[in-house]
Amino acid sequence: MPYDTIIFERVGDVAIIKLHRPEKLNALNKKILDELDDCIKNIETNHSIYGLIITGSGDKAFAAGADIFELHNCDKQTGKLFSEYGSYVFKRIEQLPIPVIAAINGYALGGGCELALACHIRFASENAKIGQPEVSLGVIPGYGASQRLPRIVGKAKAVELIISGAMIDANEAFRIGLVNKVFSQEELFDKTIEFLNNCLKNSKLAIKASINCINKSQEMSLLEGLHYESERFGEICGTKDFKEGTLAYLEKRLPNFTNE
Ligand code: COA
């Protein structure tokens, strides 16, 4: 898949997307979003990809936000479309049925932070700087931070981050639960892929169903969500992986999952 503004790679069962405009700190312009959209469509239909890592090219940035040169041209009508397009692409990333990890290797600001928020898990390097500086540009978050950030760090912290526009470092982001783990910059990628590969030793079908249920928990009432979980639990009990996983435990051996 030849792209100009992203790099797509495979490492075994895992796909890697690198945002690739390092000279612009990987700022998210229309072309990056178009290429991300195309790449996600390919991942959705590629059944040999079991995990995805999104990171940034270079050692300075994950993504320093939406492209301010393009943003500046928005008016009332095009601004809404600008926001809807980014939200649509990020929503599809969130809805992927495989674990998606943001490896935040530097600045994750504005739309860059929002892309990381749409991922299922966030790992950061020690030099990461994370924030939603939109209000300093006279605008509001447009790719989902007003909705996802409160769900991840709580309403008060989300309000603090968004109305201050302040950048926080990786340790503070870890303290408030915005990132799951912090590594040195040298270790970030290897540790992220190691974590993902360890997860993928579990039943991939069960991982997929778990992510699906957890995503639904953000949209459903508790009662609806519990009902939804029971439905999926029943389905999983009909799989070979379930029989194999439970039998392997009873026989005191490692399971041999076949993804069926
Ligand atoms: N949109 C477009 N271009 C951007 C960008 C963005 N969000 N963020 C950085 N760039 C570009 C800069 O314009 C510069 O391009 P140039 O070399 O052609 O002038 C290049 O990336 C490097 O950025 P620079 O500002 O020189 O790096 P720095 O290390 O001095 O500062 C930041 C880094 C992240 C603090 C600074 O680039 C910044 O504040 N960026 C905007 C962040 C933001 O407000 N994002 C939210 C957008 S909604």
Boltz pocket constraint, residues with backbone or C-beta under 6 A from the ligand:
constraints:
  - pocket:
      binder: B
      contacts: [[A, 22], [A, 23], [A, 24], [A, 25], [A, 27], [A, 28], [A, 64], [A, 65], [A, 66], [A, 67], [A, 68], [A, 69], [A, 71], [A, 107], [A, 109], [A, 110], [A, 111], [A, 133], [A, 134], [A, 137]]
      max_distance: 6.0
